């Protein structure tokens, strides 16, 4: 998890801020995954991955967000 937090800070994915008193807080949780891979030399390597996920379905349009990003059709 520490490596993931470092990567988030280095890539400037998001900034950690204090919550304004007028805003709601979305619930989130860390999701952990263990990846077993084989490297170029044929050695087995184990890598731990951590992601921070939020419950976006609990957002209210106009209160928590004002615009959405629509993906184009194939």
Helices and strands as residue ranges (DSSP letters): H 2-11, E 28-38, E 44-54, G 56-58
